[in-house]
Amino acid sequence: YKRQAVAGVIAAEANGEGGVGIAFGASLVGVNIFSGPAFINDATPDGYAAVAMEQYRFDVINHSWGALPVYLNDVTEVTRATLDGWKKAAEEGRDGRGSIVAKASGNSADSAHGDALNNSRFAIIVGAHDWEGDASWYTNRGPSLLVSAPTSGNTWDGDLRVITTDRQGGEGYAPDNYTGADQTGFGGTSSAAPTVAGVIALMLEANPLLGWRDVQKILAYSSHGLGSSDGPLADPDESIPVDEDEDGAVDYYNVLPVEYDRWIYNGATNWNGGGLHYSGDYGYGGVNVYNAVRMAEVWSLLGA
């Protein structure tokens, strides 16, 4: 049921019902990698590998999935196929300008770079923050993040979720054809990544000449600061009630002490004479659609 919700975040129709997609004029193709001939968990995932190599045919690709941060020394077949597909997409997509890949950082409250996919320079790794601008407790963090996007926060405590399209009945989040902003709504980094994918689609609409590196740079330069400069760290002894398997029984999730909630400034000298702000909790900050589209419009005037 997640595919419908992810699609709605990107491109739900502007029809006055439920919500509206960020790039509501975009065309979508859904690729099923969780069953059928491209099943990602097949013992020999040849079908998935074939699909991964076709990503270059699309302008923007969203990946609202990933692996647990287990720091594998050996890259799996699925990981290698995915990375090869992203490299081909950057080299051959959009007539050589590069297809743009957005990927969720993950919801393990751990280090994002423990998932090999999150370390690819060809993908934009997206973290999650809540409606108040604080990093969501579950978001994977660290130096592989580029930007963060608004989504759910403390979902067990009534924080707002994301309105999006939904499948009706038991196959969806809510019985209607869209979710609400309450506990029936969508969330997680699986919602944050398509938010950024929708912003990227608007950037490319504003300037189709952007290369894949241009898109990453604009997102970094156009993002805004979030949270605090000296925010609280996760308590390693804290347990959070979560109904992970949605069976009605409350499980408990142990928060890991990932110490990234500090803003620093890098060595860039071409942004108001100083560096860009960066945090392992947020990347370069929160995605800002207005800033990103405006910068995209004039980017090609600034040089190669």
Residue pairs with C-beta under 8 A, 6 or more apart in sequence:
1 166
1 167
1 171
1 172
1 173
2 64
2 190
3 30
3 32
4 165
4 166
4 167
4 172
5 162
5 164
5 165
5 166
5 173
5 179
5 186
5 190
5 191
6 62
6 64
6 164
6 190
6 191
6 193
6 194
7 28
7 30
7 165
7 194
8 18
8 19
8 21
8 164
8 165
8 166
8 178
8 186
9 21
9 22
9 162
9 164
9 186
9 191
9 194
9 195
9 198
10 21
10 22
10 23
10 26
10 28
10 62
10 194
10 197
10 198
10 201
11 21
11 22
11 23
11 24
11 25
11 26
11 27
11 28
11 198
11 201
12 18
12 19
12 20
12 21
12 24
12 164
12 165
12 178
13 20
13 21
13 24
14 20
14 21
14 24
17 178
18 163
18 164
18 165
18 177
18 178
18 179
19 162
19 163
19 164
19 165
19 178
21 198
22 195
22 198
22 199
22 201
22 202
22 289
23 197
23 198
23 199
23 201
23 202
23 205
25 205
26 60
26 198
26 201
29 58
31 38
31 51
32 38
33 39
33 40
33 48
33 51
33 65
34 40
34 41
36 47
37 47
38 47
38 48
38 50
38 51
39 45
39 47
39 48
40 48
40 78
42 48
44 77
45 77
45 78
45 81
48 78
48 81
49 77
49 78
49 81
49 84
52 81
52 82
52 84
52 85
53 81
53 84
53 85
53 88
54 85
55 61
55 85
55 86
55 88
55 89
55 93
55 99
55 101
56 85
56 88
56 89
56 91
56 92
56 93
56 99
57 93
58 89
58 93
58 99
59 93
59 94
59 99
59 100
59 201
59 204
60 99
60 100
60 101
60 102
60 197
60 200
60 201
60 204
61 89
61 99
61 100
61 101
61 102
61 197
62 102
62 103
62 193
62 194
62 197
63 101
63 102
63 103
63 104
63 117
63 123
63 193
64 104
64 189
64 190
64 191
64 193
64 194
65 104
65 190
66 103
66 104
66 105
66 106
66 115
66 117
66 118
67 79
67 106
67 115
67 116
67 117
68 106
68 108
68 110
68 114
68 115
69 106
69 108
69 110
69 111
69 112
69 113
69 114
69 115
69 118
69 140
70 114
70 115
71 114
72 79
72 116
75 83
75 116
79 116
79 117
82 117
83 116
83 117
83 120
83 122
86 101
86 120
86 122
86 123
87 122
89 98
89 99
89 101
89 122
90 98
90 99
90 101
90 122
90 212
91 98
93 99
93 212
94 208
97 209
97 210
97 211
97 212
98 122
98 211
98 212
98 213
99 212
100 124
100 197
100 200
100 204
100 212
100 215
101 120
101 122
101 123
101 124
102 123
102 124
102 126
102 193
102 194
102 196
102 197
102 200
103 117
103 118
103 123
103 124
103 125
103 126
103 193
104 125
104 126
104 188
104 189
104 190
104 192
104 193
105 112
105 118
105 125
105 126
105 127
105 128
105 139
105 140
105 141
105 144
105 145
105 189
105 192
106 112
106 115
106 118
106 139
106 140
106 189
107 128
107 138
107 139
107 140
107 188
107 189
107 190
108 138
108 140
108 256
109 137
109 138
109 139
109 140
109 234
109 253
109 255
109 256
109 258
110 140
110 141
110 256
110 258
111 140
111 141
111 142
111 258
112 118
112 125
112 127
112 140
112 141
112 142
112 144
112 145
113 119
113 142
113 143
113 144
114 140
115 140
117 123
118 125
118 140
118 144
119 144
122 212
124 146
124 147
124 196
124 200
124 215
124 216
124 219
125 144
125 145
125 146
125 283
126 145
126 146
126 147
126 148
126 149
126 189
126 192
126 193
126 195
126 196
126 283
126 287
127 135
127 136
127 139
127 140
127 141
127 145
127 147
127 148
127 149
127 189
127 192
127 281
127 282
127 283
128 135
128 136
128 138
128 139
128 148
128 149
128 151
128 152
128 187
128 188
128 189
128 191
128 192
129 135
129 136
129 139
129 148
129 149
129 150
129 151
129 153
129 192
129 226
129 227
129 282
129 286
130 136
130 150
130 151
130 152
130 153
130 154
130 159
130 160
131 150
131 153
131 159
131 160
132 153
133 226
133 227
133 286
134 153
134 226
134 227
134 231
135 141
135 148
135 226
135 227
135 231
135 261
135 281
135 282
136 151
136 152
136 153
136 154
136 187
136 188
136 189
137 153
137 154
137 234
137 240
137 255
138 188
138 189
138 253
139 148
139 189
139 192
139 281
140 189
141 258
141 260
141 280
141 281
142 258
142 260
142 280
143 280
145 280
145 281
145 282
145 283
146 216
146 219
146 220
146 283
146 284
147 196
147 219
147 220
147 223
147 282
147 283
147 284
147 285
147 286
147 287
148 192
148 226
148 281
148 282
148 283
148 285
148 286
148 287
149 191
149 192
149 193
149 195
149 196
149 286
149 287
150 192
150 195
150 286
151 161
151 162
151 186
151 187
151 188
151 189
151 191
151 192
151 195
152 159
152 160
152 161
152 162
152 185
152 186
152 187
152 188
152 191
153 159
153 160
155 161
155 183
155 187
155 242
156 240
156 241
156 242
156 243
158 182
158 183
160 181
160 182
160 185
161 179
161 180
161 181
161 182
161 183
161 184
161 185
161 186
161 187
162 179
162 181
162 185
162 186
162 187
162 191
163 178
163 179
163 180
163 181
163 185
163 186
164 178
164 179
164 185
164 186
164 191
165 177
165 178
165 179
166 172
166 173
166 174
166 176
166 177
166 178
166 179
166 186
167 177
168 175
168 176
168 177
169 175
172 179
173 179
173 184
173 185
173 186
174 180
174 184
174 185
179 185
179 186
195 287
196 219
196 287
199 219
199 287
199 289
199 292
199 293
200 215
200 219
202 289
202 292
202 293
203 210
203 215
203 218
203 292
203 293
203 296
204 210
204 215
204 296
206 293
206 296
206 297
207 296
207 297
207 299
207 300
209 300
210 218
210 296
210 299
210 300
214 299
215 296
218 292
218 295
218 296
218 299
219 284
219 287
219 292
220 276
220 283
220 284
221 271
221 276
221 284
221 295
222 287
222 288
222 291
222 292
222 294
222 295
223 283
223 284
223 285
223 286
223 287
223 288
223 291
224 285
224 286
224 288
224 291
225 263
225 277
225 285
225 286
226 279
226 281
226 282
226 285
226 286
227 261
227 279
227 281
227 282
228 261
229 262
229 263
230 261
230 262
231 261
231 281
232 261
233 257
233 258
233 259
233 261
234 255
234 256
234 257
234 258
235 255
235 257
236 254
236 255
236 256
236 257
238 254
238 255
239 252
239 253
239 254
239 255
240 252
240 253
240 254
240 255
241 250
241 251
241 252
241 253
242 250
242 251
242 252
242 253
243 249
243 250
243 251
244 251
244 253
245 251
258 280
260 279
260 280
260 281
261 279
261 280
261 281
262 279
262 280
263 277
263 278
263 279
264 277
264 278
264 279
265 274
265 275
265 276
265 277
265 278
266 275
266 276
266 278
267 275
268 274
268 275
268 276
269 275
276 284
277 284
277 285
278 284
279 285
